[in-house]
Amino acid sequence: MRAAVVLCLALLPAAPALAASPCEELWGERNAVYAEAGYCFKTQRAISAFGNVNCRFSDIRDVPLSARDRAKVGEIVREESRNGCRE
């Protein structure tokens, strides 16, 4: 019986307080695209999360994104707006 209780508890979803907020997840997804493309982050938050070791572009407009990545970033920005994430 005790094993069944432990198993049931293991199958419960994680507590919402432990999950990242939608805004945090979207921020991370959007900036991961830019990090992968070589953007040099300016905020301490982004530098801490992604670093600037392999950065090559200081101006976000110069970052060479594929059409697919631009579309992905656009969708993320729209989702951030819908969630009230963007300043």
C-alpha positions as CSV (number, residue, x, y, z in Angstrom):
1,M,0.0,0.0,0.0
2,R,2.8,2.4,0.9
3,A,4.5,1.9,-2.5
4,A,1.2,2.7,-4.2
5,V,1.0,6.0,-2.4
6,V,4.5,7.0,-3.3
7,L,3.8,6.1,-6.9
8,C,0.7,8.2,-7.0
9,L,2.5,11.2,-5.6
10,A,5.2,10.8,-8.2
11,L,2.6,11.0,-10.9
12,L,1.2,14.3,-9.7
13,P,2.1,17.4,-11.8
14,A,4.6,19.8,-10.5
15,A,3.3,22.6,-8.3
16,P,2.6,25.7,-10.3
17,A,4.8,27.8,-8.0
18,L,7.8,25.6,-9.2
19,A,7.1,26.1,-12.9
20,A,8.4,29.1,-14.8
21,S,5.9,31.8,-15.7
22,P,4.8,32.0,-19.3
23,C,6.6,35.3,-19.6
24,E,9.8,33.8,-18.3
25,E,9.5,30.9,-20.8
26,L,8.8,33.2,-23.7
27,W,11.6,35.5,-22.8
28,G,14.0,32.5,-22.7
29,E,12.8,31.1,-26.0
30,R,13.0,34.5,-27.8
31,N,16.5,35.3,-26.4
32,A,17.8,31.7,-27.1
33,V,17.1,32.4,-30.8
34,Y,19.2,35.6,-30.6
35,A,21.9,33.9,-28.6
36,E,22.3,31.1,-31.1
37,A,22.6,33.7,-33.9
38,G,25.4,35.6,-32.1
39,Y,23.7,38.5,-30.4
40,C,25.7,40.4,-27.7
41,F,23.4,40.8,-24.8
42,K,23.4,44.1,-22.8
43,T,21.3,43.3,-19.7
44,Q,22.8,41.5,-16.8
45,R,19.7,39.1,-16.8
46,A,20.4,38.0,-20.4
47,I,24.2,37.9,-20.0
48,S,23.7,35.7,-16.9
49,A,21.3,33.4,-18.8
50,F,23.1,33.2,-22.2
51,G,26.5,34.7,-21.8
52,N,28.3,36.7,-24.5
53,V,31.3,34.4,-25.2
54,N,30.4,33.8,-28.8
55,C,28.6,37.0,-29.5
56,R,29.3,38.9,-32.8
57,F,26.5,41.4,-33.2
58,S,25.9,44.3,-30.8
59,D,22.9,45.7,-32.7
60,I,19.9,43.3,-32.8
61,R,19.0,44.5,-36.3
62,D,22.3,43.1,-37.5
63,V,21.7,39.6,-36.2
64,P,21.3,37.3,-39.3
65,L,18.2,35.3,-38.6
66,S,16.7,32.9,-41.0
67,A,13.1,33.5,-42.2
68,R,12.1,30.6,-39.9
69,D,13.8,32.2,-36.9
70,R,12.3,35.6,-37.7
71,A,8.9,34.1,-37.8
72,K,9.5,32.3,-34.5
73,V,10.6,35.5,-32.8
74,G,7.6,37.3,-34.2
75,E,5.2,34.7,-32.9
76,I,7.0,34.8,-29.5
77,V,6.7,38.6,-29.3
78,R,3.0,38.4,-30.2
79,E,2.5,35.8,-27.4
80,E,4.4,37.9,-25.0
81,S,2.1,40.8,-25.8
82,R,-1.0,38.7,-25.4
83,N,0.3,37.6,-22.0
84,G,1.2,41.2,-20.9
85,C,4.9,40.3,-20.8
86,R,6.3,43.0,-22.9
87,E,7.1,46.4,-21.4
